[in-house]
Amino acid sequence: MTGRLFSRRTVLAGAVASTAFAVGSGLLDGEAALAAEPAAARPKQRGLSGPSIQIDPGFAYYQSRSPDSIADELAINGYRIVHYFVVNEQDVNGPVVEALRRRGITVWAMVIGNGSYSVSGFPDDWPAWQMRLLKPVDDGFYRFSPFSTDYLEWKKQVASKLVSTYPFDGFEVAEPYFPEWGGLTSGVYGDVGPLAQDAFMRGYGLEIPDFTDPSSPRYYKTDTERYAKWVQLRVDAVNGFLAELVNGSGGVREARPDILVGTWSLGVDAGPESVALEREYQGLDAAAMISAVRPDMHILQTNWPDWIKPDLPATYLRTYRPFLDQIRAAHPRLPLGAQTDIGSTTAMTRDDEWLRTFTDTADELGLATWTGYEYHLGGYIYQDRPVPRHVERVADDSAVISFQKRIDPASAKLSRSFEIVGGGQRRFIEPDAVSVDGNRVTVGTLPPRALVSLRVANVTDQPSTWLYHKDEPANVVPDDLVVHVPPAGR
């Protein structure tokens, strides 16, 4: 998401090595017990440790399917934590949140701190909240200033209503910073408008630095004392905004004292001064932020100069050690995580192997968790064949086959897609007895009191629901794929 593209699944089990699946093979280890556990009984720490993924249910991949199928797909791919990207606090898919929690998945509400992609339902005076940049930019994102008390109060109200209305387990604020890395050169730098000017005058009795005229006595490169105060003002503004949003009167913790809280800052590989430069350019001091907000977890988000690199090494988190060291020096026991982007552009789509190495690197660095933007943007969606991960009888004569990705209904309903083999029977399942819901295929007219072996052919994934490569050929299930359905009552 950094750079206006926010940046799936853990590869815990790796690629499926065999196309023959055991009877009632089940989900990944522990899934059955986890799914059966009441949400209220979940320990708080569950949402702080382990692989996680970000989802935005507004994408086509999540449309025209049930919330339970979305939760099923994420669960069978190994996720126990999901960060739900709340594009607009007033437009949340509550049934998806509930379905995820029914599967034992911890759900974080991840809101954006420094603006919004949508102003639908906002108060009429929202334009007064906006930052002013050195160079105006029209990229579909509305940037709001942390110096705006009206924006802060509105954000506090909608955040508190959000966590009171929907059963989120956690609340976190991503991108609370000022724009932008390299902004003093590109012009995408702010806030330099009246709100920031008034705050600097109130705080220091000074006009803000001049960022464009080298001959000005206020030029930021020559009046370094003024500029240092300006940098501190911006750090205080970011941290003060977050602290009030979470801990202030009418804030998130008052609305939901039980909720987990997460903070986010940025990491970047820009040499030995990277930590200081993030503080200077974007007002980010992670250790000070944590002291102000007192979160349960902190996430180090990958900044855009890194994630846009097509050849970004999967071990790049090692270059973020200075950021981790700065945080751990002040908050040694706080669970830390890292966020990466796995496919916001076609050039930097990350595949299974890349993710395995990234996961190993996060473990090497002692991180409690990692997450990626966004689940269905990873290379596995475009590259991997659909394979079943779980088979379950749901009635005497029918079973649900859960695949690891979304299935094209037309392919599953071809006349020779499912064939009963073995046990003295051999016949094709009629298309009318097959239905598809996202990643789940329900097959009917099965013998009720026998172990059934089903040969699966023709079934493909669904490129029309992808963000990219919609015109590419679909991936087909492996050859000689057989799944085993247990008898009814087992």
Protein Blocks (a to p, Z undefined) as FASTA:
>chain_A
ZZhiacddddfkopafbfcdcehkbpaehklmmmmpcfklpcfklmmgccdddddfkbmk
lgoiafklmmmmmmmnopabdcdddfblklccfklmmmmmmnopacdddddfkbcfbfgh
iafklmmmpccdfbdcdehiacddfklmklmmmmmmmmmmmmmmpccfbdcdehkbccde
hklmnopacdfbfklmmmmmmmnopacddfkbmkbmkbfklmmmlmmmmmmmmmmmmmmm
mmmmmmmghiaklmmmmbccddddddddebjklmmmmmmmnopafklmmmmnopabdcdd
ddfklmmpmklcfklmmmmmmmmmmmmmmmmmbccdddddfblbfklcccfklmmmmmmm
mmmnopabdcdddfklpmklmmpccddfbdcdfbfkbccdddfbdcdfklmmpmklpcce
ejhiacdddfklpccehjaccdehiafkbccddddehiacdfklpmbhklpccddddehi
acddddehZZ
